[in-house]
Amino acid sequence: MNRRTQYGQYGRTAPKRRRATAVAAAVSGCVLVVASAAPVAAHGDGRGDGRGDGRGGSHGRGTDYVALGDSYTSGPGIPQQVDADCARSDHNYPSLVAAERAVSTFKDVSCGGATTEQMWKAQGTNPPQLNALRRGTDLVTVQIGGNDIGFGSIIATCAQLAPQDLAGNPCQRHYTSPSGADRLTLKILQTAPKIARVLRAVHARAPHARVLVVGYPDLLPEDGSGCYPSVPFAAKDFPYLRDTGKRLNLMMRAVARLNGAGYVDTYGPTIGHDMCKAPAVRWIEPMQPASPAAPAHPNAKGEEAMARAVLKHLPERHGH
């Protein structure tokens, strides 16, 4: 899928399908990290223990920072776009972190639409993302996994089902099996080994690096209210999808701890700035963005908020 189709505001979809297509595109880069089977004791909790700490290498050189991820990292639509193939902005959160910390070496290889497979496989003109790592890398941020669970198609399905019961929860009913099990939770669990494998590979290639798994922000109102048709879900599916997002972030935290990485909470700091809020308040754009961004993705303020969350996990710069 090319970038103009993937990010809904660039497409030319027929009117009767435009909303569902935009919603599908909206979450193409959402992030999911879920729990792995066992801890990696050798790497601790991502807060030091002899590895790079995000402020400089062991021999007095500057910090070598690598950013891995999908579209929530790359910042589609946010000026200035520096890689059209990957919808990558020079004002995404890795770029802001790199500028604030004045790192000596910065490689942002995040790419819209990436799955965990793109850690090892090229994506268009983007080489395998893990290729950016080296033994001297000091800091790695990782935001990947949402595309592995097909979250875009899940959200598209919810949008398509909404008109059947605008006051109810047709999406939740669709994803609940006859036994009562939630299939979205199952998708999360099935992604766990993939995310764990990514983190193990990061540690193997950058053994001294501080590794931070970056969660994703608050997309929907924390109080469970809705904003149909701007965000085209049925009323009771708003809290269902909100809770699914919280569940994903809970799993992100677990897999980070179990695989020797820190966890960056971007959900808490963005509560009250979801895509149902007014344009001046929101940090996540709805299906028809008012600020430069892809639908259901962070705008420039959202990327700034995620950068602040990452920076809180890093030591102060020398001389501060």
Helices and strands as residue ranges (DSSP letters): H 3-6, G 8-10, H 15-26, G 41-43, E 64-69, H 71-74, E 81-83, E 88-89, H 93-101, E 105-108, G 116-119, G 129-132, E 139-143, G 146-149, H 151-161, G 162-164, H 170-174, H 183-205, E 210-214, H 237-258, E 262-264, G 268-270, H 300-311
